[in-house]
Each structure stands twice: as structure tokens, then as C-alpha cells.
Amino acid sequence: MWTFVLVNAVIVETLFLSAGSGKNDVLTVAKFFGLHAAVLMLFQLLLVARLPWLDRRIGMDRLTVWHRWLGFTLLWTILTHATLVVLGYATLDDTTMTRTFVALSGVPASLLGMLAAATVLVVAVISTRPLRRRLRYEVWHGLHLLLYIALGLSFVHQLLETTTFTSSAFATAYWWILWLFAFGALLTGRVVMPLWRNAYHRFTVAAVVPESDNVVSVYVTGRHLDKLPARAGQFCIWRFPGHNHWWSANPFSLSAAPGGQGLRLTAKAVGSTSAGLRNVPVGSRAFVEGPYGAFTSLHRSRPGTLLIAGGVGITPVRAMLEEATGDVVVLYRVRSEADAVLLNEVRHLVALRGGRLHLLTGRTDECGTPPFGPDSLHRLVPDITERDVYVCGPPAMTRAVLAGLRDLRVPARQVHAEKFGLA
């Protein structure tokens, strides 16, 4: 992946240097930033395309973080490009930037670029953490989709204005191939593949089983599920048409290893969508997107495994226990034993594999220390540095575990944690 990024960066820099300068030095620098804004857009498309090859190796959570930071980098690159364009033409015409801005807004190609930049700015503002926290996910996601409009506007803007990618036959061919590849990846990963899989597998709700007062499991069956490329530890994005609006979707982990017979999700009622799962009609259709995630045994590097779960984060861990080999230890953190979802299943699977299960309740362990401090972790699992460690739970718990693992000098390549979310 990094080779792909590096090769394209070298090609773009070479094309820029060989394409000649602009009408003045300021416009040359503006062209530099505009060119790189176009490349950043291409990589943004690849990051959100949900390509299986990337997702299974990196994880959607890391791809989402990269998408966020690349998005803000794109914003500043676009604003810098736009400012330098106005400044460059103002210098060229010996007039003010305000008059130049008004004049450029009357040029169709420039106006499209301005509208694209304004749209990106609006989406970036609502994506800042203070505003993002105040918006419902559905509202934020709907506004975020405006970026596709900005993408279309900027694409036409580039067609009308670009000089670097039309400087030679190779440059033109390279530019079109790169855009077709990015658009093709997006359409394949976000539209074609989900629609094809749902038409092929025809997912149907087979059973809805309450696990406790606020936890429910939904069993989904379908056709040819043995050909669904799912692994224990992964998650899917689930929609239940007729039960919620089509745009209401939630990422839920597979709480049982996919064996070709069916899929199971187990969810805690924390929102309107998950709370209503116990009312999903048996026999109704389900729309399943995925599977996604790098939280799988694919990344194991050691014979021993430590699985750490908190609350409903036990669901992917419970699924992974079905595939577990070697020496297995499970740390399950809950407020009380009554809150331990799927506890009997976990106990059974751990016993079958001759492993150990530590149910961690209360604020501290029996020694009065934080349960995921380095001393507690080392006491519970003395050979922790020799194991692969998988962590899934609430953000605060995950941060505490990762801090404890760093203090114990557990190699980073042996630590696997993933945030299951869409944004």
C-alpha cells in the first residue's frame, strides 16, 4: 500500500516539474497545491471504498482515522490553493483580491471550484469534534454525503482548468486511469459488492433471542453462506428494512463464528436502533454489508492468546474463541456477574480449549489495584509479553489496557484492538 502511495507521489511530482510554470510565481505555487488537492481526493475515495484487501489488514477504524486526518489536510490544501489563485491573479492584474475574487466567480470553471471548496469547508466545520458530538449520526452522515457533490464539482473544475495532467499523452492517460481506478473502487466496495452479496445470499432473520433485559441476539440465515468471506472477530453493518428507516444502520460484531450455516449478532440496547432489535420480525429480510474488520486471527504471531473484553465487547471475543488454538486466556470485565453477556457460552468454550477465564468485577481487583494496570495484568497473565493480545471494549477501558500493555513492553505487533464504528 505504501509503495502504491509513494510511486504515485513520485509520478505526480515529476509531472508537476515537467509541466512548466504558471503565469507568475504565485500561480505556480497555486497549481502545486491544486494538483495535490486532486491527489488527496483520489486517496480519500480509496480510504472510504471499504476494499476488503485494505480492511482486513488495517481495519476500518484505522482507515476512518486516516480518512479524517486526510480530510482536514485536503481542506487546508484546497483553501491554500484557492487563496493563492486569487492572490496570483490579483498580482497579475494589479488589482485587489476582492475584485479578483468577484471576477473569477463569473468564470464557470472557477465558480465550480469555489462551490466545491465551500462545500468541503461546511462539511469540515460540522465534522469538528464539538459540533460532531451535538449531531445525531444520521444527520451528520447525511450532511457528510455532500462531499460527493463537492467531488463532482471539483472533478469538472479540474477538467476545465487542469494543465499539468494535459501536458503530455502519458500525463492525460495517467490522470484518467487514476480517477477511473478510484471511482471504480468506490462503486465496487460501497455499491456493487453489497448489492450483489445481498441478492446472492438473501439474508433472512431466523430467530430473535433475548439474552437479558437489555441484550438481544439476532440469528440471520441465508443461501450459500459457506461462500461468505467472514471470519470470527469481524463485524457487519446491519439494516432491517421495514423495522427502521433504510438509512438506520449499525455496526454489530458477529457474536458466533461464521460456519456457513448462519450469522449471529448480539447487541445491547444503547440507542433506538439497537433497542428495537428484539422487535424485528422473524422471517423478515436483513440487509448485511460486510464483513469488515482486522480484529481476527489472521494477525496472530504467537502461539498463546490473551483475549480482553469489556461489556458487550465480549461478542467478537466469544466468536474468536470458536477458532482459538493454543493456550488461551480470557479477561472479561463487567460491573457485576449479572451484567456478563454470553457468560455461560464463554465459560463453555474456554473449558473446551483448556484455557482460563478471569471475570473481573467491581472497581478494583482483589488486591485493590486497577484491573488493567500493568501489575494486575502481569499477575493475571505472567507470560503476557509472549502472547498475542486482543482488546475489545468501551473506549476508556481499551485505553487503560493499551497503556498497561505499553508499560509491560508488550510488542506492538502482538497487540490488536479495533473500534467498531462508522465515523
N, C-alpha and C positions, 0 to 999 in steps of 0.2 A: 504493500500500500504506500509506504513512504517512498519507495523507488518510483512509483507512478507519480506521486506529487512532485518529487524532485525533477524527474525527466520533463514534466510539463512546465515546471517553473523555468528550467533552463531554456526550453523552446520559446516560451513567451518572452524572456529577457532578450534572447537572440533576435527574435522578430522585431522587438521594440528598437533595438540598437541599429538594425539594418533598414528600418523603415524610414529613416530620416527624421528631421526635427520639425517642430511646428512653426507657426508664423512668427513667434518670438519665444524667448526662453520660458516665460511663464506658461504659455500654451503647450510647450513641450513637456513641462512637468505635469501639467493638467492631463495631457494624453497618457503619461505614465500611470497616473492614478486611475484614470478611466479604464485603461487596459487591465489593470489588476483588479478593479471592481468587477469587471466581466468574469475574470477567472475565479474570483471568490464566489460569485453567483453559481458558477458551474459546480464548484465543490460543495456548496450548500445543498444543491439538488442531490448530489450523491450521498450526503450525510443523512438526508431525510427520506431517501428512497427505500430504506429498510431492506437492503440487499442481504440475503441470507449469508453470503460469504463474509461480509463485514460483521453482521450482527452476532453470529455465533462465535466469532473470535474476539470481538471487542465488547459487545454488549450494548443494548440500546441506551442505557443510562450514560455511558461514556460518549457515545455518538451524539446524544442530546446535549451534553455539556459542551462538546466541541462545536455543535451547531449554534449554541447560544453565543459563545465567545466569538466564533467566526461571524455571526450575525452582527454583533456590535462593531467588529473590525470592519465589516462591509459598510456599515452606516458611516463611520468616520472616513473611510476611503471615498465613498460617494460624495459626502459633504465637502471633503477637501478638493475632489475633482471639480465639483460644481463651483466652488468659490474661486478656484484658480482659473476656470474658464471665463467667468465674469471679469475677474481681475485682468486676465490676459487680453481680452477684447477691449476692456476699458483703457488699458495702456496703449493698445494698438490704435484705437480711435481717439485717444487723448480726451476722454470724457469721464464722467462719474460712473461708479459701479451701479448706482441705482438706475440711471438711464440705460446702461448696457443691459442690465437685468430685464428691464421692460422691453427693450428692443429684441432681445433673444427670446422672450416669451411669445413673440409674434412669429417666430420661426417654428414650423411644425416639429422638426426633429428635436430642437432644443426644448420645446414645450413638453414633449413626451418624456424627455429625460428629467425635467423639473417635476412632473407629476409622479414619476417613478420614485424620485428622491423623497418627495413629500410623503408618499405612502409608506416608504421604508421608515421614515422618521416617526410617523404616527405609531406604527407597529412597535418600533423600538421603545418609544415612551411608555406604551401600555405594558411592555414586557419587563420594565424595570421592577425590581422586587417589591417596593412599596405599593405600586399600582396593581401588580400581578396578584398580590395576596388579597386584594379587595375584590377582585373579579371572580365570578364563577368560572370554572374551567370551560364550560360550553361557550360562554360569552367571549372569553379570551381566545379560545380556539377559532371561533367564527371570525373575529377581527384579525387574527393571525393569518387567516386564509387570504386576506387582502394582498399578502406578499406575492401570490400568484399573479394578481393583476399587475403589481409592480414589475414582476419578472417579464410579463408580456410587453409592457410599455418600454422597459429598458432594452428588450431584445430588438424591437422595432427601431428604437433610438440608435442602437449600435449598427443596425443595417444601414441606416441613413447617414450616420456620422463617421463610422469607423474607417480609418485609413491604414492602420498597422496590419489588419488582417486582410486587406485587399492589395497589399504591396507586391504580392507575388502569387503565382498559382499555388505554390506549396502553402503559403500563409492562408489563402482562402480555403483550400481543402482541409487543412488542419483545424481551422476555426469551425467549419461546418461539422466535421467529424466529431469534435469535442462536444458541441452543442447537441448533436443527434444522440451521442452516447449518454449524455447527462439526462436529456429528456426521455430517452428510451429506458434508462434505469429507473427513473421516477415513475413512469407509467407502468412498467413491469412490476415493480415492487409494491406500489400503492394501489393499483387498479386491476391490472390483468391477473396477477397471481392470486390475490384474494378472491376475485370473482370466479376464476377457474376452479380454485380449490373448493369453494362452497358449492359450486354446481356439480363438481365431481363427487364430493364426499356426502353432500346433502345431510348436514348436521341436524340432529333432532334431539330434543330434550327427552331423555328416557326415564328420569326419576329426579325428584327433589326431596332431599332428606335433611331435616333439621338435626344439627349436631348438638345444639344447646339453645338457650333462649335467644341468643343474638348471632348465632353462627349456623350457616346452612351449606350443604353440599349439593351441587347440581351435576347430575350424570348426563353426559351427551354421547349419543351414538351416531353412527353414520355408515356409509359404504366405503369399502376399501381403506379402512383406517390403518391397515398394516403398511400402506404406502405413504402415510403422512409422516414427513421427516421431523418428528418430535422426539425430544429427549427429556428425561426426568430433570427437573430443576428449571425448565423453561416456563414461559408464560404466554398466554394468548390475549388478544383484545376481543372481548365478548360483546355481542349485541343480541338482544332477544326481541325481534320485530313483533309488534302487537302488544308487548309488555311495556316498553318505553319508547320514546322517540328514537328515530333511526340514528340521530347524532349522539344519543346517550350510550357511551361505550366505556368499559372499564377494563384495565389490565388485571387479570387474575392468574395466579400461578396454577399449574397443574398440580393437584394435591395427590395424585397417584401416577405411577409411571405409565406412560402410554404403551400398552401392549398390543395394540392393533384391534382391540375389542371395543374400546370406548375411551372417553376423556372425562376427567372429573375436576371441577373447581370447587374450592371451599372458601367462603367469604364471610367476613364479619360485617355486621350492619353498622357502617360508619357514614353512609350517605344514602340519598334517596334511591339510587340505582341498586346498590348492594343490599339495602334493607328490604327492597321489594323482591329479591330473588326467590324467596320462599313462596311467592305467589305466581311464579312462572308456570304456565300450564304444561303438564306432561303431554308429549306428542307435538308440541309446537316447534317451529323451526328455530334454529340458532344460527347466527352469522358469526363465524370464527375467523379472526385474522391472526395469522402467525403460523407456527410458534416462533417466539423470539427469545433472545437472551443467551448470554455466555456463561450463565450460572449452572454449568454442567460438568460431568466427569471428564469431558473432553480435555479439560485443562489440568487434570491431575498429573503430578510429577513425583509423588511419594507413595509408598505402599500403604501407609497409615493415613486415616482421615479423621478430622475433627469437624463436626457439624454443629454450628451455634445458631440457635433460633430464638426469637423473642415474639411472644404473642402469636398472631396469625401468620407470622413469618415461618412458622413450622411447616406450612403447606409444601413449599418446594423441597424442604429438607426431608419431609416424610416420603415424598416421591423418590428422592435420591437414595433413600435407604433401601429401596427395592433393587437398585442397581449396585449397591455398595459391595465392594470386595476388600479383603484385607482387614486390618484392625480398625474398628470404628468406635468413636466416642461421640456422644451427643450431649450438648449442654442446652437445656430448654428453660428459658427464662420467662416466668409468668408471675403475676401478683400472688395468686394462690393456686392450689392444685385444681380447684373448681374452674379456673379460667384456662386450663391447659387443653386446647383444642386437639382432637385426634390423639389424645394421650395413650389410650389403650392400643391403638394401631402402632404408634411409635414404639411402645414397650414390646409389642409382639415382634416387630421387625428387628429391633435391636437384639432381642433374645435369640432370634433365629440365626443371627450372624455372630453370636458370641461377643457382642460389644458391650459397652457401658453407657448407661443413661443417667445424667445428673439433672434432676429437676430443681431449678433454682427459684425459690420463692422469697418474698419479703424484701426489705430494703438492702440488707447485707447478707453475707453468708454466715455459716455457723461460727466463724472466727471474728465476726464483726467488721469485716473489710468489704469494700465494694466487690460485687461478684465478678466483675470483668477487669479488675485491676491486675497488674502483672503478677502479684503474689498469689492471688486467688487462681488465676489461670494456670500458673505453674504448679500449684498444689493439686489442682484437679487433674491436670494433664501434664505430668512431669516431662514427657518427651514431645512437648508441643512444637518445638523447633524442627522436629523430624517429620511433621505431618503437613498435609495439605489442609488448610483451614477455610471452611465455607461459612459465611456470615450472612444471615438474613433476619431483619427485624426493624423496629422503629429507628428513625434516624439517630436519635440520641444514644440508643443502645449500640448501634453499629459504630458510631464514632468512638464510644468508650472501648469497645472491643478492639477496634483498629489501633487505638492509642496503646492499649495494653500489649498488643502483638508487636508493635514497634519497639516498646520498651524491652520486650523479651528478645528482640532481634530475630523475629521470625522472618525469613527471606520473603521479600515482596512477591516473588513469583509463586510462592506457596499460599498466598492469601487471595481469596476470591470473595468479593462482595458485590452485590448489584442492587440498585434501586429500581423497583418495578413501578414505572410510571410513564406518563405520556409527555410531560412537559417539565 
